[in-house]
Amino acid sequence: MSRMVQCAKLGKEAPGLERPTYPGDLGKKIWLNISQEGWDEWVRHQTMLINEYRLTPVDPKARKFLEEEMEKFLFTGDAAPPPDFVAPD
């Protein structure tokens, strides 16, 4: 049986993550408050950000940007796609 969480991203109870996916205090917050479905949505959003902004995830500035976007996307709903982003059909 899956661990259930009240997902901050989805606003409903849903199966939680199988294991922590991010280190530190933010990782703990994600583990306790984000469902697998919410995390999967973040991974797709993160991939779009990396591609659209041509980020290199090993670059400290890119990592800081992605962490800030992750917190916005998962917990505040303030994350947005890049201004020129056009979703594929």
C-alpha positions in Angstrom: 0.0 0.0 0.0 1.3 3.4 -0.9 2.0 6.1 1.6 -0.6 8.8 1.3 0.1 12.5 1.6 -2.0 15.7 1.4 -0.4 17.0 -1.8 0.3 20.7 -1.7 0.6 20.8 -5.5 -2.6 19.0 -6.3 -4.7 20.1 -3.3 -5.8 16.5 -2.6 -4.8 13.3 -0.9 -2.7 11.2 -3.2 0.0 8.5 -3.1 3.2 9.9 -1.8 6.7 9.5 -3.2 8.4 6.1 -2.7 11.6 7.7 -1.4 13.0 11.2 -0.9 13.8 12.8 -4.2 15.7 15.9 -3.1 18.3 16.6 -0.4 18.0 18.9 2.6 15.1 20.7 4.2 13.4 21.3 0.9 13.7 17.6 0.2 12.0 16.8 3.5 9.2 19.3 2.8 8.7 17.6 -0.6 8.7 14.1 0.9 6.1 15.1 3.4 3.8 17.3 1.2 4.1 16.3 -2.5 2.5 13.3 -4.2 4.1 11.1 -6.9 1.7 12.8 -9.4 2.7 16.2 -8.3 6.4 15.3 -8.5 5.9 13.9 -12.0 4.4 17.2 -13.0 7.4 19.0 -11.7 9.8 16.8 -13.6 8.0 17.6 -16.9 8.1 21.3 -16.0 11.7 21.2 -15.0 12.6 19.5 -18.4 10.8 22.2 -20.2 12.7 24.9 -18.3 16.1 23.2 -18.9 15.3 23.0 -22.6 13.8 26.4 -23.1 16.5 28.3 -21.1 19.2 25.9 -22.3 20.3 25.3 -18.7 23.2 23.1 -17.7 22.1 21.4 -14.5 25.6 21.1 -13.1 26.0 24.9 -13.3 25.5 26.4 -9.7 23.4 29.3 -11.1 21.2 26.9 -13.1 20.7 24.7 -10.0 19.8 27.6 -7.8 17.3 28.8 -10.5 15.7 25.3 -10.8 15.5 25.0 -7.0 13.7 28.3 -6.7 11.3 27.3 -9.6 10.7 23.9 -8.0 9.6 25.5 -4.7 7.3 27.9 -6.6 5.9 25.2 -8.8 5.2 22.7 -6.0 4.2 25.0 -3.1 3.0 28.4 -4.3 1.6 28.0 -7.8 3.7 31.0 -9.0 5.8 29.2 -11.5 5.2 30.0 -15.1 6.7 28.8 -18.4 9.2 31.1 -20.2 7.6 34.1 -21.9 8.2 32.7 -25.5 7.2 29.1 -24.7 4.7 27.5 -27.0 3.4 24.2 -25.9 3.7 21.4 -28.5 0.4 20.2 -30.0 
